[in-house]
């Protein structure tokens, strides 16, 4: 099961600090979960003070953060 960070996020950063796999990234003053790195350990869920890390629905296309595209080196 993948997770997502809802709009209730207050951007405190505790989830990113708790994530040993570095799957939680900050972007545009928000946080997101990289599904390619998430080990589904739920540490982020346990530390979130506003309970905004929730299971992502199978059809929730905006839920997880996709990894950044790798730049081509010349």
C-alpha positions in Angstrom: 0.0 0.0 0.0 1.4 3.4 -0.9 0.9 6.5 1.1 0.3 10.2 0.3 0.5 13.4 2.2 -2.8 15.3 2.2 -3.4 19.0 1.9 -3.7 19.2 5.8 0.2 19.0 5.9 1.7 21.9 7.9 5.2 21.3 6.4 6.8 20.6 9.8 9.3 18.2 8.3 9.0 15.5 11.0 8.0 12.9 8.5 11.1 13.5 6.4 13.4 13.3 9.5 11.8 10.0 10.5 12.1 8.4 7.0 15.3 6.3 6.9 14.8 5.6 3.2 14.7 9.3 2.3 11.5 8.8 0.5 9.9 12.0 1.7 11.0 15.1 -0.2 10.2 18.7 0.1 9.0 20.6 -3.0 7.3 24.0 -3.4 7.0 24.3 0.5 5.2 21.0 0.6 6.2 17.4 1.2 5.6 14.3 -0.9 6.4 10.7 -0.8 8.5 9.1 -3.5 6.9 5.7 -4.2 10.2 4.3 -5.7 12.0 4.8 -2.3 9.2 4.2 0.2 9.6 1.0 2.2 6.1 1.4 3.8 7.5 1.3 7.3 4.9 3.8 8.5 7.4 5.8 10.6 6.2 8.9 8.9 2.6 8.1 9.8 3.6 7.6 13.5 5.3 11.0 13.8 2.9 13.2 11.9 1.3 15.7 14.3 -1.7 16.3 12.1 -2.3 12.8 10.8 -2.0 13.9 7.2 -0.2 10.8 5.8 -2.9 8.5 4.5 -3.1 5.5 2.3 -3.2 6.4 -1.4 -6.2 5.2 -3.3 -5.4 3.1 -6.3 -6.9 5.7 -8.6 -5.3 8.7 -6.9 -3.0 9.9 -9.6 -1.8 12.9 -7.7 -0.9 10.9 -4.6 2.7 9.9 -4.7 5.6 12.0 -5.9 7.3 10.6 -8.9 11.1 10.5 -9.0 12.7 13.4 -10.8 13.7 12.7 -14.4 17.4 11.9 -14.8 19.2 14.5 -16.8 21.2 13.3 -19.8 24.8 14.1 -19.6 26.5 15.2 -22.8 
